[in-house]
Amino acid sequence: MTSHLVTGVVKAEAPNDPGAAVHNADLRLHLAEWPQFSHIDPGHLAARAGTPRVIDGRGTLDTETWRQAGRTVRALGRP
């Protein structure tokens, strides 16, 4: 049996502007409960995101607001 051990630290930084995080993105994965990402206006992202698809992995987005803004939204555990 072969065992692989990964060592080291991965450092991730969140941008101050959520729009910068989705620049030309084909899919937006919402995985944080941080207010600057959970309460963002979907219209703010419209011009920056490439494709209007969102997966809400935390269940913190108002999915109806996002859908009304023309986004395709899938939220884990919700319709």
PyRosetta script that sets phi, psi and omega in degrees:
from pyrosetta import init, pose_from_sequence

init()
pose = pose_from_sequence("MTSHLVTGVVKAEAPNDPGAAVHNADLRLHLAEWPQFSHIDPGHLAARAGTPRVIDGRGTLDTETWRQAGRTVRALGRP")
pose.set_psi(1, 131.1)
pose.set_omega(1, 179.2)
pose.set_phi(2, -97.4)
pose.set_psi(2, 134.4)
pose.set_omega(2, 178.7)
pose.set_phi(3, -117.4)
pose.set_psi(3, 134.8)
pose.set_omega(3, 178.6)
pose.set_phi(4, -113.4)
pose.set_psi(4, 128.7)
pose.set_omega(4, 178.5)
pose.set_phi(5, -114.3)
pose.set_psi(5, 123.5)
pose.set_omega(5, 178.2)
pose.set_phi(6, -100.0)
pose.set_psi(6, 125.3)
pose.set_omega(6, 178.6)
pose.set_phi(7, -118.8)
pose.set_psi(7, 161.7)
pose.set_omega(7, 179.3)
pose.set_phi(8, 112.0)
pose.set_psi(8, 173.7)
pose.set_omega(8, -178.6)
pose.set_phi(9, -122.7)
pose.set_psi(9, 131.9)
pose.set_omega(9, 175.3)
pose.set_phi(10, -98.4)
pose.set_psi(10, 124.0)
pose.set_omega(10, -179.8)
pose.set_phi(11, -104.7)
pose.set_psi(11, 123.7)
pose.set_omega(11, 178.2)
pose.set_phi(12, -117.2)
pose.set_psi(12, 141.5)
pose.set_omega(12, 178.1)
pose.set_phi(13, -122.7)
pose.set_psi(13, 137.6)
pose.set_omega(13, 176.6)
pose.set_phi(14, -94.6)
pose.set_psi(14, 132.5)
pose.set_omega(14, 178.5)
pose.set_phi(15, -69.9)
pose.set_psi(15, 152.4)
pose.set_omega(15, 177.0)
pose.set_phi(16, -69.2)
pose.set_psi(16, -28.6)
pose.set_omega(16, 180.0)
pose.set_phi(17, -104.2)
pose.set_psi(17, 109.2)
pose.set_omega(17, 179.9)
pose.set_phi(18, -57.8)
pose.set_psi(18, -27.1)
pose.set_omega(18, 177.5)
pose.set_phi(19, -62.2)
pose.set_psi(19, -33.9)
pose.set_omega(19, 178.3)
pose.set_phi(20, -66.8)
pose.set_psi(20, -28.1)
pose.set_omega(20, -178.6)
pose.set_phi(21, -72.5)
pose.set_psi(21, -20.4)
pose.set_omega(21, -176.4)
pose.set_phi(22, -114.6)
pose.set_psi(22, 12.7)
pose.set_omega(22, -177.8)
pose.set_phi(23, -54.9)
pose.set_psi(23, 118.3)
pose.set_omega(23, 179.8)
pose.set_phi(24, 59.1)
pose.set_psi(24, 23.7)
pose.set_omega(24, -179.2)
pose.set_phi(25, -76.5)
pose.set_psi(25, 142.3)
pose.set_omega(25, 175.0)
pose.set_phi(26, -87.8)
pose.set_psi(26, -20.8)
pose.set_omega(26, -179.4)
pose.set_phi(27, -149.5)
pose.set_psi(27, 132.2)
pose.set_omega(27, 177.1)
pose.set_phi(28, -104.5)
pose.set_psi(28, 119.3)
pose.set_omega(28, 175.9)
pose.set_phi(29, -98.9)
pose.set_psi(29, 114.5)
pose.set_omega(29, 179.5)
pose.set_phi(30, -94.5)
pose.set_psi(30, 104.6)
pose.set_omega(30, -173.3)
pose.set_phi(31, -122.8)
pose.set_psi(31, 9.4)
pose.set_omega(31, -178.1)
pose.set_phi(32, -125.9)
pose.set_psi(32, 150.4)
pose.set_omega(32, 177.1)
pose.set_phi(33, -96.7)
pose.set_psi(33, 8.4)
pose.set_omega(33, -178.1)
pose.set_phi(34, -61.6)
pose.set_psi(34, 133.4)
pose.set_omega(34, -175.9)
pose.set_phi(35, -57.4)
pose.set_psi(35, -35.7)
pose.set_omega(35, -179.2)
pose.set_phi(36, -64.4)
pose.set_psi(36, -17.5)
pose.set_omega(36, 176.3)
pose.set_phi(37, -105.0)
pose.set_psi(37, -35.1)
pose.set_omega(37, -177.4)
pose.set_phi(38, -73.1)
pose.set_psi(38, -30.2)
pose.set_omega(38, -174.0)
pose.set_phi(39, -109.3)
pose.set_psi(39, 20.2)
pose.set_omega(39, -178.7)
pose.set_phi(40, -74.8)
pose.set_psi(40, 146.4)
pose.set_omega(40, 177.0)
pose.set_phi(41, -76.2)
pose.set_psi(41, 122.5)
pose.set_omega(41, -178.6)
pose.set_phi(42, -61.2)
pose.set_psi(42, -26.3)
pose.set_omega(42, 176.8)
pose.set_phi(43, -65.1)
pose.set_psi(43, -28.7)
pose.set_omega(43, 178.1)
pose.set_phi(44, -64.0)
pose.set_psi(44, -30.4)
pose.set_omega(44, -178.0)
pose.set_phi(45, -90.1)
pose.set_psi(45, -13.4)
pose.set_omega(45, -172.5)
pose.set_phi(46, -54.2)
pose.set_psi(46, -43.7)
pose.set_omega(46, -176.7)
pose.set_phi(47, -76.7)
pose.set_psi(47, -19.2)
pose.set_omega(47, -175.2)
pose.set_phi(48, -98.1)
pose.set_psi(48, -37.1)
pose.set_omega(48, -177.1)
pose.set_phi(49, -75.6)
pose.set_psi(49, 139.5)
pose.set_omega(49, -179.2)
pose.set_phi(50, -71.8)
pose.set_psi(50, -48.9)
pose.set_omega(50, -177.5)
pose.set_phi(51, -125.2)
pose.set_psi(51, 137.9)
pose.set_omega(51, -174.2)
pose.set_phi(52, -82.0)
pose.set_psi(52, 55.0)
pose.set_omega(52, 179.3)
pose.set_phi(53, -116.2)
pose.set_psi(53, 135.6)
pose.set_omega(53, -178.2)
pose.set_phi(54, -135.3)
pose.set_psi(54, 135.0)
pose.set_omega(54, 169.4)
pose.set_phi(55, -116.0)
pose.set_psi(55, 119.9)
pose.set_omega(55, -179.6)
pose.set_phi(56, -97.7)
pose.set_psi(56, 101.4)
pose.set_omega(56, -178.4)
pose.set_phi(57, -85.2)
pose.set_psi(57, -5.8)
pose.set_omega(57, -178.7)
pose.set_phi(58, -112.8)
pose.set_psi(58, -12.3)
pose.set_omega(58, 180.0)
pose.set_phi(59, 71.0)
pose.set_psi(59, 28.7)
pose.set_omega(59, -177.4)
pose.set_phi(60, -106.2)
pose.set_psi(60, -8.6)
pose.set_omega(60, 179.8)
pose.set_phi(61, -85.5)
pose.set_psi(61, 148.2)
pose.set_omega(61, 172.7)
pose.set_phi(62, -81.8)
pose.set_psi(62, 93.5)
pose.set_omega(62, -171.7)
pose.set_phi(63, -61.2)
pose.set_psi(63, -34.3)
pose.set_omega(63, 179.7)
pose.set_phi(64, -65.1)
pose.set_psi(64, -40.3)
pose.set_omega(64, 177.3)
pose.set_phi(65, -62.0)
pose.set_psi(65, -41.9)
pose.set_omega(65, 179.7)
pose.set_phi(66, -67.0)
pose.set_psi(66, -39.7)
pose.set_omega(66, 178.1)
pose.set_phi(67, -66.6)
pose.set_psi(67, -40.4)
pose.set_omega(67, 177.8)
pose.set_phi(68, -63.6)
pose.set_psi(68, -24.9)
pose.set_omega(68, 178.0)
pose.set_phi(69, -85.2)
pose.set_psi(69, 6.3)
pose.set_omega(69, 176.3)
pose.set_phi(70, 90.4)
pose.set_psi(70, 13.9)
pose.set_omega(70, -179.9)
pose.set_phi(71, -94.3)
pose.set_psi(71, 146.2)
pose.set_omega(71, 169.8)
pose.set_phi(72, -91.8)
pose.set_psi(72, 118.8)
pose.set_omega(72, -173.7)
pose.set_phi(73, -121.8)
pose.set_psi(73, 134.9)
pose.set_omega(73, 171.1)
pose.set_phi(74, -123.6)
pose.set_psi(74, 125.2)
pose.set_omega(74, 179.3)
pose.set_phi(75, -118.7)
pose.set_psi(75, 128.5)
pose.set_omega(75, -179.1)
pose.set_phi(76, -62.7)
pose.set_psi(76, 127.3)
pose.set_omega(76, 177.9)
pose.set_phi(77, 81.4)
pose.set_psi(77, 4.0)
pose.set_omega(77, 179.9)
pose.set_phi(78, -135.8)
pose.set_psi(78, 155.6)
pose.set_omega(78, 178.4)
pose.set_phi(79, -71.3)
pose.dump_pdb("model.pdb")
